[in-house]
Amino acid sequence: MNNRLRILRGERGWSQQHLGELLSVSRQSVNAIETGRYDPSLPLAFSIAELFGLTIEEVFESPSRSIA
């Protein structure tokens, strides 16, 4: 799943470690989400979106949408 997490995190000057702490996940989990190796659970995706003041659709892009 494509996402803007790295960009959003960078705009705020946050490290992966800091974002992980804010979300109660590991730095490795943040890295895996950013690189597309791991799709977050729906509750985690909502937490990420809420943290950045965005909707889930503004942070994550469905794989089926990127094909079209």
Phi and psi in radians as a Rosetta constraint file:
Dihedral C 1 N 2 CA 2 C 2 CIRCULARHARMONIC -1.283 0.35
Dihedral N 2 CA 2 C 2 N 3 CIRCULARHARMONIC 2.579 0.35
Dihedral C 2 N 3 CA 3 C 3 CIRCULARHARMONIC -2.672 0.35
Dihedral N 3 CA 3 C 3 N 4 CIRCULARHARMONIC 2.899 0.35
Dihedral C 3 N 4 CA 4 C 4 CIRCULARHARMONIC -1.854 0.35
Dihedral N 4 CA 4 C 4 N 5 CIRCULARHARMONIC 0.299 0.35
Dihedral C 4 N 5 CA 5 C 5 CIRCULARHARMONIC -1.020 0.35
Dihedral N 5 CA 5 C 5 N 6 CIRCULARHARMONIC -0.794 0.35
Dihedral C 5 N 6 CA 6 C 6 CIRCULARHARMONIC -1.063 0.35
Dihedral N 6 CA 6 C 6 N 7 CIRCULARHARMONIC -0.742 0.35
Dihedral C 6 N 7 CA 7 C 7 CIRCULARHARMONIC -1.136 0.35
Dihedral N 7 CA 7 C 7 N 8 CIRCULARHARMONIC -0.829 0.35
Dihedral C 7 N 8 CA 8 C 8 CIRCULARHARMONIC -1.095 0.35
Dihedral N 8 CA 8 C 8 N 9 CIRCULARHARMONIC -0.727 0.35
Dihedral C 8 N 9 CA 9 C 9 CIRCULARHARMONIC -1.120 0.35
Dihedral N 9 CA 9 C 9 N 10 CIRCULARHARMONIC -0.773 0.35
Dihedral C 9 N 10 CA 10 C 10 CIRCULARHARMONIC -1.106 0.35
Dihedral N 10 CA 10 C 10 N 11 CIRCULARHARMONIC -0.656 0.35
Dihedral C 10 N 11 CA 11 C 11 CIRCULARHARMONIC -1.075 0.35
Dihedral N 11 CA 11 C 11 N 12 CIRCULARHARMONIC -0.465 0.35
Dihedral C 11 N 12 CA 12 C 12 CIRCULARHARMONIC -1.701 0.35
Dihedral N 12 CA 12 C 12 N 13 CIRCULARHARMONIC -0.098 0.35
Dihedral C 12 N 13 CA 13 C 13 CIRCULARHARMONIC 1.284 0.35
Dihedral N 13 CA 13 C 13 N 14 CIRCULARHARMONIC 0.416 0.35
Dihedral C 13 N 14 CA 14 C 14 CIRCULARHARMONIC -1.576 0.35
Dihedral N 14 CA 14 C 14 N 15 CIRCULARHARMONIC 2.452 0.35
Dihedral C 14 N 15 CA 15 C 15 CIRCULARHARMONIC -1.412 0.35
Dihedral N 15 CA 15 C 15 N 16 CIRCULARHARMONIC 2.880 0.35
Dihedral C 15 N 16 CA 16 C 16 CIRCULARHARMONIC -1.081 0.35
Dihedral N 16 CA 16 C 16 N 17 CIRCULARHARMONIC -0.640 0.35
Dihedral C 16 N 17 CA 17 C 17 CIRCULARHARMONIC -1.068 0.35
Dihedral N 17 CA 17 C 17 N 18 CIRCULARHARMONIC -0.814 0.35
Dihedral C 17 N 18 CA 18 C 18 CIRCULARHARMONIC -1.103 0.35
Dihedral N 18 CA 18 C 18 N 19 CIRCULARHARMONIC -0.797 0.35
Dihedral C 18 N 19 CA 19 C 19 CIRCULARHARMONIC -1.077 0.35
Dihedral N 19 CA 19 C 19 N 20 CIRCULARHARMONIC -0.733 0.35
Dihedral C 19 N 20 CA 20 C 20 CIRCULARHARMONIC -1.024 0.35
Dihedral N 20 CA 20 C 20 N 21 CIRCULARHARMONIC -0.722 0.35
Dihedral C 20 N 21 CA 21 C 21 CIRCULARHARMONIC -1.122 0.35
Dihedral N 21 CA 21 C 21 N 22 CIRCULARHARMONIC -0.724 0.35
Dihedral C 21 N 22 CA 22 C 22 CIRCULARHARMONIC -1.105 0.35
Dihedral N 22 CA 22 C 22 N 23 CIRCULARHARMONIC -0.556 0.35
Dihedral C 22 N 23 CA 23 C 23 CIRCULARHARMONIC -1.712 0.35
Dihedral N 23 CA 23 C 23 N 24 CIRCULARHARMONIC -0.059 0.35
Dihedral C 23 N 24 CA 24 C 24 CIRCULARHARMONIC 1.076 0.35
Dihedral N 24 CA 24 C 24 N 25 CIRCULARHARMONIC 0.711 0.35
Dihedral C 24 N 25 CA 25 C 25 CIRCULARHARMONIC -2.288 0.35
Dihedral N 25 CA 25 C 25 N 26 CIRCULARHARMONIC 2.958 0.35
Dihedral C 25 N 26 CA 26 C 26 CIRCULARHARMONIC -1.376 0.35
Dihedral N 26 CA 26 C 26 N 27 CIRCULARHARMONIC 2.813 0.35
Dihedral C 26 N 27 CA 27 C 27 CIRCULARHARMONIC -1.038 0.35
Dihedral N 27 CA 27 C 27 N 28 CIRCULARHARMONIC -0.647 0.35
Dihedral C 27 N 28 CA 28 C 28 CIRCULARHARMONIC -1.115 0.35
Dihedral N 28 CA 28 C 28 N 29 CIRCULARHARMONIC -0.619 0.35
Dihedral C 28 N 29 CA 29 C 29 CIRCULARHARMONIC -1.157 0.35
Dihedral N 29 CA 29 C 29 N 30 CIRCULARHARMONIC -0.742 0.35
Dihedral C 29 N 30 CA 30 C 30 CIRCULARHARMONIC -1.049 0.35
Dihedral N 30 CA 30 C 30 N 31 CIRCULARHARMONIC -0.784 0.35
Dihedral C 30 N 31 CA 31 C 31 CIRCULARHARMONIC -1.071 0.35
Dihedral N 31 CA 31 C 31 N 32 CIRCULARHARMONIC -0.766 0.35
Dihedral C 31 N 32 CA 32 C 32 CIRCULARHARMONIC -1.127 0.35
Dihedral N 32 CA 32 C 32 N 33 CIRCULARHARMONIC -0.653 0.35
Dihedral C 32 N 33 CA 33 C 33 CIRCULARHARMONIC -1.181 0.35
Dihedral N 33 CA 33 C 33 N 34 CIRCULARHARMONIC -0.803 0.35
Dihedral C 33 N 34 CA 34 C 34 CIRCULARHARMONIC -1.044 0.35
Dihedral N 34 CA 34 C 34 N 35 CIRCULARHARMONIC -0.654 0.35
Dihedral C 34 N 35 CA 35 C 35 CIRCULARHARMONIC -1.557 0.35
Dihedral N 35 CA 35 C 35 N 36 CIRCULARHARMONIC -0.003 0.35
Dihedral C 35 N 36 CA 36 C 36 CIRCULARHARMONIC 1.383 0.35
Dihedral N 36 CA 36 C 36 N 37 CIRCULARHARMONIC 0.193 0.35
Dihedral C 36 N 37 CA 37 C 37 CIRCULARHARMONIC -1.448 0.35
Dihedral N 37 CA 37 C 37 N 38 CIRCULARHARMONIC -0.223 0.35
Dihedral C 37 N 38 CA 38 C 38 CIRCULARHARMONIC -2.511 0.35
Dihedral N 38 CA 38 C 38 N 39 CIRCULARHARMONIC 2.260 0.35
Dihedral C 38 N 39 CA 39 C 39 CIRCULARHARMONIC -1.679 0.35
Dihedral N 39 CA 39 C 39 N 40 CIRCULARHARMONIC 2.196 0.35
Dihedral C 39 N 40 CA 40 C 40 CIRCULARHARMONIC -1.195 0.35
Dihedral N 40 CA 40 C 40 N 41 CIRCULARHARMONIC 2.704 0.35
Dihedral C 40 N 41 CA 41 C 41 CIRCULARHARMONIC -1.105 0.35
Dihedral N 41 CA 41 C 41 N 42 CIRCULARHARMONIC 2.834 0.35
Dihedral C 41 N 42 CA 42 C 42 CIRCULARHARMONIC -1.049 0.35
Dihedral N 42 CA 42 C 42 N 43 CIRCULARHARMONIC -0.784 0.35
Dihedral C 42 N 43 CA 43 C 43 CIRCULARHARMONIC -1.058 0.35
Dihedral N 43 CA 43 C 43 N 44 CIRCULARHARMONIC -0.677 0.35
Dihedral C 43 N 44 CA 44 C 44 CIRCULARHARMONIC -1.191 0.35
Dihedral N 44 CA 44 C 44 N 45 CIRCULARHARMONIC -0.697 0.35
Dihedral C 44 N 45 CA 45 C 45 CIRCULARHARMONIC -1.074 0.35
Dihedral N 45 CA 45 C 45 N 46 CIRCULARHARMONIC -0.716 0.35
Dihedral C 45 N 46 CA 46 C 46 CIRCULARHARMONIC -1.106 0.35
Dihedral N 46 CA 46 C 46 N 47 CIRCULARHARMONIC -0.738 0.35
Dihedral C 46 N 47 CA 47 C 47 CIRCULARHARMONIC -1.077 0.35
Dihedral N 47 CA 47 C 47 N 48 CIRCULARHARMONIC -0.724 0.35
Dihedral C 47 N 48 CA 48 C 48 CIRCULARHARMONIC -1.099 0.35
Dihedral N 48 CA 48 C 48 N 49 CIRCULARHARMONIC -0.866 0.35
Dihedral C 48 N 49 CA 49 C 49 CIRCULARHARMONIC -1.056 0.35
Dihedral N 49 CA 49 C 49 N 50 CIRCULARHARMONIC -0.782 0.35
Dihedral C 49 N 50 CA 50 C 50 CIRCULARHARMONIC -1.114 0.35
Dihedral N 50 CA 50 C 50 N 51 CIRCULARHARMONIC -0.688 0.35
Dihedral C 50 N 51 CA 51 C 51 CIRCULARHARMONIC -1.029 0.35
Dihedral N 51 CA 51 C 51 N 52 CIRCULARHARMONIC -0.658 0.35
Dihedral C 51 N 52 CA 52 C 52 CIRCULARHARMONIC -1.612 0.35
Dihedral N 52 CA 52 C 52 N 53 CIRCULARHARMONIC -0.011 0.35
Dihedral C 52 N 53 CA 53 C 53 CIRCULARHARMONIC 1.218 0.35
Dihedral N 53 CA 53 C 53 N 54 CIRCULARHARMONIC 0.580 0.35
Dihedral C 53 N 54 CA 54 C 54 CIRCULARHARMONIC -2.210 0.35
Dihedral N 54 CA 54 C 54 N 55 CIRCULARHARMONIC 2.988 0.35
Dihedral C 54 N 55 CA 55 C 55 CIRCULARHARMONIC -1.516 0.35
Dihedral N 55 CA 55 C 55 N 56 CIRCULARHARMONIC 2.841 0.35
Dihedral C 55 N 56 CA 56 C 56 CIRCULARHARMONIC -1.008 0.35
Dihedral N 56 CA 56 C 56 N 57 CIRCULARHARMONIC -0.695 0.35
Dihedral C 56 N 57 CA 57 C 57 CIRCULARHARMONIC -1.136 0.35
Dihedral N 57 CA 57 C 57 N 58 CIRCULARHARMONIC -0.449 0.35
Dihedral C 57 N 58 CA 58 C 58 CIRCULARHARMONIC -1.394 0.35
Dihedral N 58 CA 58 C 58 N 59 CIRCULARHARMONIC -0.307 0.35
Dihedral C 58 N 59 CA 59 C 59 CIRCULARHARMONIC -1.763 0.35
Dihedral N 59 CA 59 C 59 N 60 CIRCULARHARMONIC -0.743 0.35
Dihedral C 59 N 60 CA 60 C 60 CIRCULARHARMONIC -2.024 0.35
Dihedral N 60 CA 60 C 60 N 61 CIRCULARHARMONIC 2.540 0.35
Dihedral C 60 N 61 CA 61 C 61 CIRCULARHARMONIC -2.056 0.35
Dihedral N 61 CA 61 C 61 N 62 CIRCULARHARMONIC 2.230 0.35
Dihedral C 61 N 62 CA 62 C 62 CIRCULARHARMONIC -1.082 0.35
Dihedral N 62 CA 62 C 62 N 63 CIRCULARHARMONIC 2.409 0.35
Dihedral C 62 N 63 CA 63 C 63 CIRCULARHARMONIC -1.010 0.35
Dihedral N 63 CA 63 C 63 N 64 CIRCULARHARMONIC -0.584 0.35
Dihedral C 63 N 64 CA 64 C 64 CIRCULARHARMONIC -1.217 0.35
Dihedral N 64 CA 64 C 64 N 65 CIRCULARHARMONIC -0.477 0.35
Dihedral C 64 N 65 CA 65 C 65 CIRCULARHARMONIC -1.296 0.35
Dihedral N 65 CA 65 C 65 N 66 CIRCULARHARMONIC -0.592 0.35
Dihedral C 65 N 66 CA 66 C 66 CIRCULARHARMONIC -1.285 0.35
Dihedral N 66 CA 66 C 66 N 67 CIRCULARHARMONIC -0.293 0.35
Dihedral C 66 N 67 CA 67 C 67 CIRCULARHARMONIC -1.354 0.35
Dihedral N 67 CA 67 C 67 N 68 CIRCULARHARMONIC -0.625 0.35
